[in-house]
Amino acid sequence: MDDIDPPRKHYDLKPRKFEQVNAPGIAPEKSTAHDVHAMLQQNRAVEQKAGINEIEIRPVTSRRKRDYWLVFIPSVGFLGLLAWLGRGNLYVLVSASAGIIIVSVGLTWIMWFVMDDY
């Protein structure tokens, strides 16, 4: 029994057929109804008439400094008082001192380096 393989099939894409819409050498007409640049210019003219692009420069008054001190002073004051009152207990003294450092560094980092002016 000889197993003879059938001839291999070669698959190809069919030939491309393009439909020619425009006559050769003639550019299509520019329609202002679908011209993006004309639409953008019309939108810009309407915005300028409405005064949307007018901006007012006013001085920046940030509440960040006030809020920083309103949180910093009571929290460090409370932890300092806790350290002072618990100075006989080493665990309380070290924990309160570490709390002061963490609150000071963390609050400073968040308020001045992470947050924007508000």
C-alpha positions as CSV (number, residue, x, y, z in Angstrom):
1,M,0.0,0.0,0.0
2,D,1.5,3.2,-1.1
3,D,0.1,6.3,0.6
4,I,0.4,8.9,-2.0
5,D,-0.3,12.4,-0.7
6,P,-2.5,14.6,-2.9
7,P,-0.7,17.6,-4.4
8,R,-0.4,20.5,-2.0
9,K,-2.9,23.3,-2.3
10,H,-1.6,26.9,-2.5
11,Y,-3.9,29.5,-1.1
12,D,-3.7,33.1,-2.3
13,L,-5.6,36.2,-1.9
14,K,-7.9,37.1,-4.8
15,P,-6.7,39.9,-7.1
16,R,-7.6,43.3,-5.8
17,K,-10.2,45.3,-7.6
18,F,-10.4,49.1,-6.9
19,E,-13.3,51.2,-7.9
20,Q,-12.2,54.5,-9.3
21,V,-14.5,57.2,-7.9
22,N,-12.7,60.4,-9.0
23,A,-11.6,61.2,-12.5
24,P,-7.8,61.1,-12.7
25,G,-6.0,64.4,-12.2
26,I,-9.0,66.2,-10.7
27,A,-9.0,67.0,-7.0
28,P,-12.2,66.7,-5.1
29,E,-14.0,69.9,-4.2
30,K,-13.5,71.2,-0.7
31,S,-16.8,71.2,1.2
32,T,-17.0,73.7,4.0
33,A,-19.8,71.6,5.6
34,H,-17.3,68.9,6.5
35,D,-14.1,70.9,6.7
36,V,-12.6,70.4,10.1
37,H,-10.5,73.5,10.1
38,A,-13.5,75.7,9.0
39,M,-15.6,74.2,11.8
40,L,-12.8,74.8,14.4
41,Q,-12.5,78.4,13.2
42,Q,-16.3,78.9,13.5
43,N,-16.2,77.5,17.0
44,R,-13.3,79.7,18.0
45,A,-15.2,82.8,16.7
46,V,-18.3,81.9,18.7
47,E,-16.2,81.3,21.8
48,Q,-14.4,84.7,21.4
49,K,-17.7,86.5,21.0
50,A,-19.1,84.8,24.2
51,G,-15.9,85.8,26.1
52,I,-15.1,82.2,27.1
53,N,-11.4,82.7,26.5
54,E,-11.2,85.8,28.8
55,I,-9.4,84.9,32.0
56,E,-9.1,86.8,35.3
57,I,-5.8,86.7,37.1
58,R,-6.4,87.0,40.8
59,P,-3.9,86.7,43.6
60,V,-3.6,83.2,45.0
61,T,-4.7,82.9,48.6
62,S,-3.9,79.5,49.9
63,R,-5.3,78.1,53.1
64,R,-2.6,75.5,53.1
65,K,-0.4,77.3,55.6
66,R,-3.2,77.9,58.0
67,D,-4.4,74.3,57.9
68,Y,-0.9,73.0,58.3
69,W,-0.4,74.9,61.6
70,L,-4.0,74.1,62.8
71,V,-3.2,70.4,62.5
72,F,0.5,70.5,63.4
73,I,0.4,72.5,66.7
74,P,-2.4,70.5,68.4
75,S,-1.1,67.1,67.3
76,V,2.5,67.8,68.3
77,G,1.4,69.5,71.4
78,F,-0.7,66.5,72.5
79,L,2.1,64.1,71.8
80,G,4.6,66.4,73.6
81,L,2.3,66.6,76.6
82,L,1.9,62.8,76.5
83,A,5.7,62.4,76.4
84,W,6.1,64.9,79.3
85,L,3.5,63.2,81.5
86,G,4.8,59.7,80.7
87,R,8.4,60.5,81.1
88,G,8.8,58.0,83.9
89,N,7.7,55.2,81.6
90,L,10.3,54.6,78.8
91,Y,7.7,53.0,76.5
92,V,5.4,56.0,76.6
93,L,8.3,58.5,76.2
94,V,9.7,56.7,73.1
95,S,6.3,56.1,71.5
96,A,5.3,59.8,72.0
97,S,8.7,61.0,70.6
98,A,8.3,58.7,67.6
99,G,4.8,60.0,67.1
100,I,6.0,63.5,67.1
101,I,8.6,62.7,64.4
102,I,6.1,60.7,62.3
103,V,3.4,63.4,62.5
104,S,5.9,66.2,61.8
105,V,7.5,64.6,58.8
106,G,4.3,63.0,57.4
107,L,2.2,66.2,57.7
108,T,5.0,68.3,56.3
109,W,5.5,65.9,53.4
110,I,1.7,65.7,52.6
111,M,0.9,69.4,53.0
112,W,3.9,70.9,51.2
113,F,5.1,68.3,48.7
114,V,2.0,66.2,47.8
115,M,-0.9,68.6,47.9
116,D,-1.5,71.5,45.6
117,D,-2.7,75.0,46.7
118,Y,-6.3,75.0,47.5
